[in-house]
Amino acid sequence: MMNKKGFTLFELLVVISIVGVLVGLVTISFSSAQKRARDARRRDDLQALQKALEQYYALSGGTYPDPCYTSGALTYGGTTLMTNFPSDPKPGWDAYSNSNCNSNGYCYCAHLESTTTGGNSTNNACNWGSGAYFCITNRQ
């Protein structure tokens, strides 16, 4: 009797298909984790922007930056409140938008990638409710 060493074609196909399924699951999981991480950064960026704008309001005696703050450092007097306007973590994705551009208030929004991360606005104009946008608005 001959002693054959090695795998059969069927055994190789089963192993290759199992590895393929595992790679697919890992790829899907990694992709959704990246989306959630970028959405978390968008929310953090906007909350930091909101804090800086409210500090500006307090220092200026009751006005917000006008025209709207969209680039560079945000300063009042000699105090730097924000070193640079935040940029979206995904190149080519919707930038942060401001739909209320005056010295009496602001409404900045970021378009979220994941529908499960909990937006607080239905569009980029601070229409509150669950949706695909996370927005901040003036507190004063």
N, C-alpha and C positions, 0 to 999 in steps of 0.2 A: 504494500500500500504506500502511495506517495503522500508525504506530509507537506501540504501547501501552507505557506505563511503569507499573511497579508489580509486585506479587507476585500469584501465583495463589492461590486458596483452598487448594489442596493444599500449596503451599510454606509458607503461614502455619500450617497445621495441623501440619506437620512441626516447624517451629521452636517452636511452643507446646508440643508434646509433649516435645521435647528439654529445654526449659527446665523443664517440670514434673518430669521425671525427675531432673534435676540438683538442683532444690529439695528434692525428697523425699530424695535421698541426703545432702544437707547437713544436713537436719533430723534424720535418724536418727543421723548421725555426731555432731552437736552434743549430742543428748540422751544418748547413751552416754558422751560425754566429761564431761558434767555429773555423771552418776551416779558415774563413777570418781573425779572430783574430790571429791564429797561423801563417798565412802567413804574416800578418803585422809585427809580432815579428821577423820572419825570415828576412824580408827586413831591419828592424831596426837594428838587430844584425849585418848583413853584412855591413850596412852603418857605424856603429860604428867601425867595424873591419877595413874598408877602411880608416877611419880617423886616426886610430891608426897606420896603416901601412904607411900612408903618413907622419905622424909625425916622425916615425922611419926613413923614407927616408930623411927627412929634417935634422934631428939630426945627422944621420950617414954620411952625406955628399954625398949621392947619391947611396946608396944600400938598398935593402930590406932584411929582415931577411932570412938567409940561414943556415941550411935547413928550409924548410917552417914552419911557425908558425901554430901549430895545437893543442897545449895544454899548460896549465900553463899561467903564467903572461908574457906579452910582455914588456920588459924593454930595455932601452938604457942608458948606464951609470947608473946614479942613478935615472933616471926618469921612472916611471911606466906608460906605455901608455895604457895598457889594463890589468885588473887584472886576467882575465881568458878567454880562447878561448870560444866563445859562444857554447852552446849545443842546439840541436833541441828541441822545446817545446813539441813535441809529442814523447813519449818513443817508441822506435822501428822503428821510421821513418828514412828515409835517412838522414844521418848526412851531415853537410856542407862539400863540397868537394873542393879540390884545384887541378886544372889540369895544372897549370904552376908553377912548384916548382923550382925557382932559384932566385938568388940575383938581377936579372934584372927586375923582374916583378912578378905578381901574377894574378890568376883568381880563385876566390872563388865563388861557386854557392850553392844555396839551392833549393831543389825540392819543389815546391808549391803544396798544396793539392787542392786548388780551381782553376778551369780554368778561372774564371771570375775576378781574382784579378790582372791580368796583369803582367805576367812574361816578362822579357826582353831578354830571350835567349831560343833557341830551344832545347838545351841540356846542360850538365854540363861542357862544354868546351868553354864558352863565345862565342858561335855562335849567334850573335845578331839578334834579331827579336822576334816577340811575340811567347810565348811558355810557357811551364810548369816550367821553371826555372827562378830564379832571380839571376843574377850574378854581381859581381864587378870586376874591373880590375885596374891595376896600372894607375895612371894619369900622370906619368912622362915618 
